Amino acid sequence: MQQSYQTGNAKRADAIAALAALGIDDPEAHLNYLEKRLHLIQTIGSAKDRIRFCLDPLAEYLAGWYLIELYGNNDGKWRSHFFKKADDLVKTGAPDAIKGLLLAVRDCYLSEVQNSKETDFVPQKSGKLAGFTPSVNTAATTVQTRIP
């Protein structure tokens, strides 16, 4: 997902190393649990050395939460890192391919960043790039999302 902002697969060894770096005991057992018991990931490839999430939205939301943890409400970091690449991908004709990630980032930001609102930079920019328009009913204070 880092290269194209699209879901894909990862080397199993890289996933194990990432889990170990987070201090997870027995990362191999955790991956097996995610695959065999929860059916959230699957092993692929002829050498059975790659894994992927079974559900693209799950991968997009996990990436969104990771980005929130990484950049928080620092608009400068969002601009110079995530949105710089997202803008390039949209300009080269890939907006539909990253729409799910953009909407996941927007949702994660609004739910995880304290005192966040629709008018903040991250929800505005990610919504705009995804081609999405929020509809706000101020009388009832509800937010309704319209996706074309």
N, CA and C atoms as a LAMMPS dump frame, in Angstrom:
ITEM: TIMESTEP
0
ITEM: NUMBER OF ATOMS
444
ITEM: BOX BOUNDS ff ff ff
-5.0000000000000000e+02 5.0000000000000000e+02
-5.0000000000000000e+02 5.0000000000000000e+02
-5.0000000000000000e+02 5.0000000000000000e+02
ITEM: ATOMS id mol type element x y z
1 1 1 N 0.819 -1.181 0
2 1 2 C 0 0 0
3 1 3 C 0.87 1.255 0
4 2 1 N 2.088 1.16 0.486
5 2 2 C 2.953 2.331 0.571
6 2 3 C 3.289 2.908 -0.792
7 3 1 N 3.446 2.084 -1.792
8 3 2 C 3.875 2.567 -3.093
9 3 3 C 2.761 3.23 -3.893
10 4 1 N 1.592 2.596 -3.948
11 4 2 C 0.525 3.07 -4.827
12 4 3 C -0.739 3.482 -4.087
13 5 1 N -0.746 3.377 -2.768
14 5 2 C -1.926 3.644 -1.94
15 5 3 C -3.069 2.714 -2.303
16 6 1 N -2.756 1.567 -2.855
17 6 2 C -3.745 0.546 -3.175
18 6 3 C -3.402 -0.705 -2.374
19 7 1 N -4.46 -1.459 -2.046
20 7 2 C -4.206 -2.684 -1.303
21 7 3 C -3.426 -3.658 -2.175
22 8 1 N -2.662 -4.48 -1.544
23 8 2 C -1.857 -5.443 -2.277
24 8 3 C -1.436 -6.551 -1.332
25 9 1 N -0.261 -7.101 -1.577
26 9 2 C 0.226 -8.159 -0.705
27 9 3 C 1.574 -7.761 -0.132
28 10 1 N 2.013 -8.516 0.856
29 10 2 C 3.283 -8.242 1.522
30 10 3 C 4.04 -9.548 1.72
31 11 1 N 5.332 -9.439 1.811
32 11 2 C 6.139 -10.613 2.126
33 11 3 C 5.828 -11.017 3.564
34 12 1 N 5.616 -12.294 3.749
35 12 2 C 5.314 -12.807 5.089
36 12 3 C 6.443 -12.456 6.061
37 13 1 N 7.678 -12.564 5.609
38 13 2 C 8.833 -12.252 6.458
39 13 3 C 8.81 -10.783 6.895
40 14 1 N 8.394 -9.885 5.997
41 14 2 C 8.298 -8.462 6.35
42 14 3 C 7.214 -8.227 7.396
43 15 1 N 6.088 -8.929 7.258
44 15 2 C 5.002 -8.792 8.232
45 15 3 C 5.447 -9.307 9.603
46 16 1 N 6.173 -10.406 9.613
47 16 2 C 6.677 -10.963 10.877
48 16 3 C 7.657 -9.981 11.519
49 17 1 N 8.543 -9.408 10.708
50 17 2 C 9.515 -8.442 11.234
51 17 3 C 8.811 -7.197 11.789
52 18 1 N 7.774 -6.731 11.097
53 18 2 C 7.029 -5.549 11.56
54 18 3 C 6.333 -5.837 12.888
55 19 1 N 5.729 -7.008 13.011
56 19 2 C 5.071 -7.381 14.266
57 19 3 C 6.092 -7.512 15.404
58 20 1 N 7.245 -8.105 15.092
59 20 2 C 8.3 -8.248 16.105
60 20 3 C 8.801 -6.876 16.55
61 21 1 N 8.921 -5.936 15.607
62 21 2 C 9.376 -4.58 15.933
63 21 3 C 8.386 -3.864 16.849
64 22 1 N 7.121 -4.263 16.786
65 22 2 C 6.102 -3.687 17.662
66 22 3 C 6.091 -4.354 19.041
67 23 1 N 6.956 -5.357 19.219
68 23 2 C 7.036 -6.047 20.501
69 23 3 C 6.039 -7.181 20.654
70 24 1 N 5.485 -7.647 19.544
71 24 2 C 4.53 -8.755 19.577
72 24 3 C 5.299 -10.059 19.785
73 25 1 N 4.929 -10.793 20.815
74 25 2 C 5.546 -12.096 21.054
75 25 3 C 5.001 -13.103 20.049
76 26 1 N 5.87 -13.903 19.492
77 26 2 C 5.517 -14.962 18.547
78 26 3 C 4.657 -14.437 17.385
79 27 1 N 5.212 -13.541 16.566
80 27 2 C 4.461 -12.955 15.456
81 27 3 C 3.93 -13.986 14.461
82 28 1 N 4.652 -15.074 14.275
83 28 2 C 4.19 -16.13 13.367
84 28 3 C 2.86 -16.704 13.847
85 29 1 N 2.742 -16.925 15.138
86 29 2 C 1.494 -17.442 15.708
87 29 3 C 0.356 -16.443 15.521
88 30 1 N 0.66 -15.155 15.628
89 30 2 C -0.368 -14.134 15.421
90 30 3 C -0.858 -14.134 13.974
91 31 1 N 0.067 -14.241 13.036
92 31 2 C -0.331 -14.308 11.626
93 31 3 C -1.165 -15.565 11.367
94 32 1 N -0.764 -16.679 11.93
95 32 2 C -1.537 -17.911 11.768
96 32 3 C -2.946 -17.751 12.336
97 33 1 N -3.061 -17.082 13.472
98 33 2 C -4.369 -16.845 14.074
99 33 3 C -5.238 -15.971 13.157
100 34 1 N -4.645 -14.907 12.608
101 34 2 C -5.387 -14.029 11.69
102 34 3 C -5.838 -14.772 10.438
103 35 1 N -5.037 -15.75 10.024
104 35 2 C -5.376 -16.488 8.807
105 35 3 C -6.298 -17.674 9.084
106 36 1 N -5.916 -18.531 9.964
107 36 2 C -6.642 -19.797 10.161
108 36 3 C -7.912 -19.643 10.995
109 37 1 N -7.872 -18.768 11.963
110 37 2 C -9.009 -18.655 12.887
111 37 3 C -9.972 -17.535 12.473
112 38 1 N -9.419 -16.351 12.175
113 38 2 C -10.272 -15.202 11.853
114 38 3 C -10.529 -15.026 10.357
115 39 1 N -9.7 -15.633 9.532
116 39 2 C -9.821 -15.546 8.072
117 39 3 C -9.755 -14.097 7.572
118 40 1 N -8.878 -13.31 8.19
119 40 2 C -8.697 -11.909 7.783
120 40 3 C -7.578 -11.745 6.771
121 41 1 N -6.619 -12.659 6.801
122 41 2 C -5.534 -12.629 5.828
123 41 3 C -5.454 -14 5.164
124 42 1 N -4.752 -14.037 4.03
125 42 2 C -4.525 -15.318 3.37
126 42 3 C -3.106 -15.354 2.841
127 43 1 N -2.538 -16.535 2.836
128 43 2 C -1.215 -16.751 2.276
129 43 3 C -1.376 -16.993 0.79
130 44 1 N -0.535 -16.34 0
131 44 2 C -0.622 -16.462 -1.456
132 44 3 C 0.763 -16.707 -2.036
133 45 1 N 0.796 -16.97 -3.317
134 45 2 C 2.044 -17.201 -4.023
135 45 3 C 2.419 -18.671 -4.017
136 46 1 N 3.129 -19.082 -5.037
137 46 2 C 3.501 -20.492 -5.147
138 46 3 C 4.425 -20.926 -4.018
139 47 1 N 5.226 -20.001 -3.515
140 47 2 C 6.131 -20.329 -2.415
141 47 3 C 5.471 -20.116 -1.052
142 48 1 N 4.211 -19.659 -1.062
143 48 2 C 3.48 -19.395 0.189
144 48 3 C 4.26 -18.42 1.081
145 49 1 N 4.883 -17.422 0.441
146 49 2 C 5.719 -16.485 1.176
147 49 3 C 5.146 -15.07 1.224
148 50 1 N 3.908 -14.913 0.745
149 50 2 C 3.271 -13.598 0.729
150 50 3 C 1.901 -13.7 1.39
151 51 1 N 1.46 -12.584 1.966
152 51 2 C 0.14 -12.541 2.581
153 51 3 C -0.613 -11.31 2.086
154 52 1 N -1.932 -11.374 2.198
155 52 2 C -2.756 -10.217 1.852
156 52 3 C -3.997 -10.252 2.718
157 53 1 N -4.583 -9.069 2.923
158 53 2 C -5.858 -9.008 3.635
159 53 3 C -6.943 -9.54 2.718
160 54 1 N -7.887 -10.243 3.285
161 54 2 C -9 -10.78 2.497
162 54 3 C -10.008 -9.697 2.137
163 55 1 N -10.053 -8.645 2.897
164 55 2 C -10.987 -7.554 2.652
165 55 3 C -10.216 -6.258 2.43
166 56 1 N -10.334 -5.657 1.254
167 56 2 C -9.631 -4.407 0.986
168 56 3 C -10.015 -3.293 1.952
169 57 1 N -11.3 -3.132 2.307
170 57 2 C -11.632 -2.059 3.255
171 57 3 C -10.927 -2.2 4.604
172 58 1 N -10.716 -3.416 5.042
173 58 2 C -9.99 -3.629 6.292
174 58 3 C -8.568 -3.083 6.167
175 59 1 N -7.905 -3.409 5.08
176 59 2 C -6.546 -2.921 4.855
177 59 3 C -6.529 -1.399 4.784
178 60 1 N -7.525 -0.814 4.123
179 60 2 C -7.58 0.647 3.985
180 60 3 C -7.802 1.326 5.331
181 61 1 N -8.683 0.779 6.16
182 61 2 C -8.922 1.38 7.475
183 61 3 C -7.737 1.197 8.406
184 62 1 N -7.078 0.06 8.364
185 62 2 C -5.877 -0.12 9.182
186 62 3 C -4.792 0.857 8.751
187 63 1 N -4.656 1.067 7.457
188 63 2 C -3.694 2.056 6.957
189 63 3 C -4.101 3.456 7.403
190 64 1 N -5.397 3.755 7.351
191 64 2 C -5.89 5.062 7.79
192 64 3 C -5.554 5.315 9.251
193 65 1 N -5.785 4.326 10.106
194 65 2 C -5.457 4.488 11.522
195 65 3 C -3.962 4.66 11.737
196 66 1 N -3.18 3.932 10.956
197 66 2 C -1.73 4.08 11.055
198 66 3 C -1.308 5.502 10.687
199 67 1 N -1.894 6.034 9.61
200 67 2 C -1.554 7.391 9.186
201 67 3 C -1.97 8.432 10.226
202 68 1 N -3.107 8.217 10.869
203 68 2 C -3.544 9.124 11.936
204 68 3 C -2.535 9.09 13.084
205 69 1 N -2.09 7.903 13.418
206 69 2 C -1.091 7.773 14.481
207 69 3 C 0.211 8.46 14.079
208 70 1 N 0.574 8.364 12.814
209 70 2 C 1.82 8.92 12.311
210 70 3 C 1.78 10.447 12.199
211 71 1 N 0.697 11 11.636
212 71 2 C 0.635 12.436 11.341
213 71 3 C -0.291 13.222 12.265
214 72 1 N -1.225 12.54 12.93
215 72 2 C -2.137 13.227 13.847
216 72 3 C -2.855 14.39 13.187
217 73 1 N -2.837 15.53 13.848
218 73 2 C -3.483 16.713 13.277
219 73 3 C -2.451 17.721 12.769
220 74 1 N -1.285 17.235 12.39
221 74 2 C -0.215 18.07 11.857
222 74 3 C -0.41 18.231 10.346
223 75 1 N -1.07 19.315 9.953
224 75 2 C -1.373 19.544 8.54
225 75 3 C -0.123 19.563 7.665
226 76 1 N 0.976 20.081 8.201
227 76 2 C 2.221 20.131 7.435
228 76 3 C 2.714 18.755 7.036
229 77 1 N 2.663 17.81 7.967
230 77 2 C 3.088 16.436 7.659
231 77 3 C 2.129 15.795 6.661
232 78 1 N 0.832 16.029 6.842
233 78 2 C -0.14 15.477 5.894
234 78 3 C 0.132 16.007 4.488
235 79 1 N 0.384 17.312 4.379
236 79 2 C 0.625 17.932 3.064
237 79 3 C 1.898 17.401 2.413
238 80 1 N 2.985 17.367 3.18
239 80 2 C 4.28 17.024 2.592
240 80 3 C 4.485 15.527 2.395
241 81 1 N 3.681 14.703 3.035
242 81 2 C 3.851 13.257 2.888
243 81 3 C 2.67 12.62 2.162
244 82 1 N 1.584 12.416 2.874
245 82 2 C 0.465 11.664 2.321
246 82 3 C -0.193 12.362 1.13
247 83 1 N -0.58 13.619 1.287
248 83 2 C -1.328 14.287 0.218
249 83 3 C -0.474 14.659 -0.984
250 84 1 N 0.804 14.808 -0.785
251 84 2 C 1.69 15.061 -1.932
252 84 3 C 1.602 13.877 -2.9
253 85 1 N 1.708 12.68 -2.37
254 85 2 C 1.632 11.481 -3.216
255 85 3 C 0.208 11.246 -3.72
256 86 1 N -0.79 11.459 -2.855
257 86 2 C -2.188 11.271 -3.261
258 86 3 C -2.541 12.217 -4.405
259 87 1 N -2.093 13.467 -4.321
260 87 2 C -2.329 14.429 -5.412
261 87 3 C -1.73 13.921 -6.719
262 88 1 N -0.509 13.418 -6.654
263 88 2 C 0.149 12.89 -7.857
264 88 3 C -0.625 11.717 -8.447
265 89 1 N -1.107 10.817 -7.587
266 89 2 C -1.858 9.662 -8.072
267 89 3 C -3.173 10.084 -8.717
268 90 1 N -3.834 11.072 -8.15
269 90 2 C -5.097 11.561 -8.728
270 90 3 C -4.827 12.227 -10.07
271 91 1 N -3.747 13.015 -10.154
272 91 2 C -3.398 13.697 -11.41
273 91 3 C -3.049 12.717 -12.526
274 92 1 N -2.516 11.558 -12.159
275 92 2 C -2.142 10.566 -13.171
276 92 3 C -3.28 9.613 -13.486
277 93 1 N -4.472 9.921 -12.977
278 93 2 C -5.651 9.144 -13.35
279 93 3 C -5.992 7.977 -12.46
280 94 1 N -5.554 7.989 -11.207
281 94 2 C -5.849 6.866 -10.311
282 94 3 C -6.783 7.222 -9.157
283 95 1 N -7.687 8.202 -9.304
284 95 2 C -8.515 8.557 -8.149
285 95 3 C -9.424 7.425 -7.679
286 96 1 N -9.99 6.675 -8.594
287 96 2 C -10.88 5.58 -8.19
288 96 3 C -10.117 4.473 -7.468
289 97 1 N -8.852 4.283 -7.847
290 97 2 C -8.054 3.219 -7.243
291 97 3 C -7.722 3.51 -5.779
292 98 1 N -7.648 4.8 -5.407
293 98 2 C -7.303 5.139 -4.021
294 98 3 C -8.483 5.745 -3.257
295 99 1 N -9.643 5.741 -3.864
296 99 2 C -10.833 6.334 -3.235
297 99 3 C -11.127 5.699 -1.873
298 100 1 N -11.043 4.393 -1.78
299 100 2 C -11.312 3.702 -0.522
300 100 3 C -10.366 4.146 0.58
301 101 1 N -9.087 4.285 0.263
302 101 2 C -8.114 4.736 1.26
303 101 3 C -8.392 6.174 1.667
304 102 1 N -8.694 7.029 0.706
305 102 2 C -8.981 8.43 1.02
306 102 3 C -10.179 8.557 1.961
307 103 1 N -11.218 7.792 1.697
308 103 2 C -12.405 7.839 2.556
309 103 3 C -12.121 7.227 3.929
310 104 1 N -11.292 6.196 3.962
311 104 2 C -10.914 5.592 5.242
312 104 3 C -10.102 6.581 6.074
313 105 1 N -9.177 7.294 5.433
314 105 2 C -8.381 8.31 6.135
315 105 3 C -9.304 9.382 6.704
316 106 1 N -10.256 9.812 5.912
317 106 2 C -11.212 10.832 6.348
318 106 3 C -11.994 10.342 7.573
319 107 1 N -12.545 9.135 7.478
320 107 2 C -13.32 8.58 8.589
321 107 3 C -12.466 8.394 9.845
322 108 1 N -11.276 7.864 9.669
323 108 2 C -10.389 7.638 10.805
324 108 3 C -10.006 8.956 11.472
325 109 1 N -9.719 9.965 10.672
326 109 2 C -9.37 11.28 11.215
327 109 3 C -10.52 11.817 12.059
328 110 1 N -11.719 11.783 11.506
329 110 2 C -12.878 12.339 12.208
330 110 3 C -13.207 11.562 13.473
331 111 1 N -12.908 10.281 13.498
332 111 2 C -13.231 9.491 14.682
333 111 3 C -12.101 9.434 15.703
334 112 1 N -10.869 9.63 15.274
335 112 2 C -9.73 9.44 16.178
336 112 3 C -9.071 10.723 16.671
337 113 1 N -9.106 11.784 15.882
338 113 2 C -8.445 13.027 16.279
339 113 3 C -9.399 13.838 17.146
340 114 1 N -8.934 14.165 18.334
341 114 2 C -9.768 14.904 19.272
342 114 3 C -10.174 16.26 18.71
343 115 1 N -11.436 16.612 18.901
344 115 2 C -12.001 17.892 18.464
345 115 3 C -11.923 18.104 16.952
346 116 1 N -11.834 17.023 16.196
347 116 2 C -11.791 17.155 14.745
348 116 3 C -13.175 17.501 14.222
349 117 1 N -13.185 18.146 13.053
350 117 2 C -14.457 18.512 12.434
351 117 3 C -14.333 18.41 10.926
352 118 1 N -15.471 18.383 10.274
353 118 2 C -15.538 18.25 8.82
354 118 3 C -14.708 19.306 8.089
355 119 1 N -14.573 20.48 8.685
356 119 2 C -13.882 21.581 8.01
357 119 3 C -12.366 21.548 8.197
358 120 1 N -11.836 20.592 8.949
359 120 2 C -10.384 20.46 9.101
360 120 3 C -9.761 20.105 7.75
361 121 1 N -8.481 20.384 7.63
362 121 2 C -7.778 20.168 6.373
363 121 3 C -7.863 18.714 5.887
364 122 1 N -7.575 17.751 6.75
365 122 2 C -7.498 16.347 6.321
366 122 3 C -8.838 15.828 5.794
367 123 1 N -9.951 15.994 6.521
368 123 2 C -11.221 15.516 5.956
369 123 3 C -11.623 16.26 4.68
370 124 1 N -11.328 17.551 4.623
371 124 2 C -11.659 18.327 3.432
372 124 3 C -10.865 17.842 2.218
373 125 1 N -9.563 17.725 2.383
374 125 2 C -8.685 17.34 1.27
375 125 3 C -8.938 15.905 0.827
376 126 1 N -9.053 14.984 1.77
377 126 2 C -9.274 13.586 1.393
378 126 3 C -10.644 13.425 0.742
379 127 1 N -11.644 14.127 1.257
380 127 2 C -12.967 14.083 0.64
381 127 3 C -12.961 14.641 -0.763
382 128 1 N -12.272 15.758 -0.952
383 128 2 C -12.194 16.379 -2.276
384 128 3 C -11.514 15.449 -3.285
385 129 1 N -10.399 14.858 -2.886
386 129 2 C -9.684 13.948 -3.789
387 129 3 C -10.507 12.7 -4.112
388 130 1 N -11.341 12.276 -3.155
389 130 2 C -12.178 11.087 -3.374
390 130 3 C -13.453 11.425 -4.148
391 131 1 N -13.693 12.721 -4.375
392 131 2 C -14.887 13.131 -5.102
393 131 3 C -16.144 13.017 -4.273
394 132 1 N -16.035 13.328 -3.003
395 132 2 C -17.116 13.122 -2.062
396 132 3 C -17.566 14.461 -1.478
397 133 1 N -18.86 14.591 -1.268
398 133 2 C -19.435 15.822 -0.733
399 133 3 C -20.244 15.517 0.515
400 134 1 N -19.839 16.076 1.667
401 134 2 C -20.66 15.866 2.857
402 134 3 C -21.883 16.779 2.814
403 135 1 N -22.971 16.281 3.306
404 135 2 C -24.199 17.057 3.389
405 135 3 C -24.525 17.228 4.856
406 136 1 N -24.482 18.456 5.345
407 136 2 C -24.677 18.706 6.764
408 136 3 C -26.052 19.313 6.985
409 137 1 N -26.808 18.711 7.886
410 137 2 C -28.122 19.209 8.282
411 137 3 C -27.932 19.863 9.647
412 138 1 N -27.804 21.193 9.671
413 138 2 C -27.485 21.877 10.912
414 138 3 C -28.621 21.832 11.92
415 139 1 N -29.859 21.759 11.469
416 139 2 C -30.975 21.709 12.409
417 139 3 C -30.934 20.427 13.243
418 140 1 N -30.635 19.336 12.608
419 140 2 C -30.586 18.055 13.316
420 140 3 C -29.16 17.67 13.7
421 141 1 N -28.177 18.47 13.27
422 141 2 C -26.748 18.227 13.487
423 141 3 C -26.32 16.829 13.072
424 142 1 N -26.802 16.391 11.925
425 142 2 C -26.369 15.103 11.395
426 142 3 C -25.529 15.348 10.17
427 143 1 N -24.626 14.436 9.914
428 143 2 C -23.791 14.503 8.734
429 143 3 C -24.125 13.313 7.867
430 144 1 N -24.409 13.588 6.618
431 144 2 C -24.739 12.519 5.673
432 144 3 C -23.744 12.586 4.549
433 145 1 N -23.171 11.464 4.203
434 145 2 C -22.148 11.401 3.181
435 145 3 C -22.775 10.983 1.861
436 146 1 N -22.473 11.765 0.809
437 146 2 C -22.908 11.408 -0.532
438 146 3 C -21.695 11.101 -1.368
439 147 1 N -21.644 9.912 -1.886
440 147 2 C -20.533 9.506 -2.739
441 147 3 C -21.091 9.319 -4.138
442 148 1 N -20.525 10.053 -5.111
443 148 2 C -21.046 9.933 -6.492
444 148 3 C -20.791 8.57 -7.09
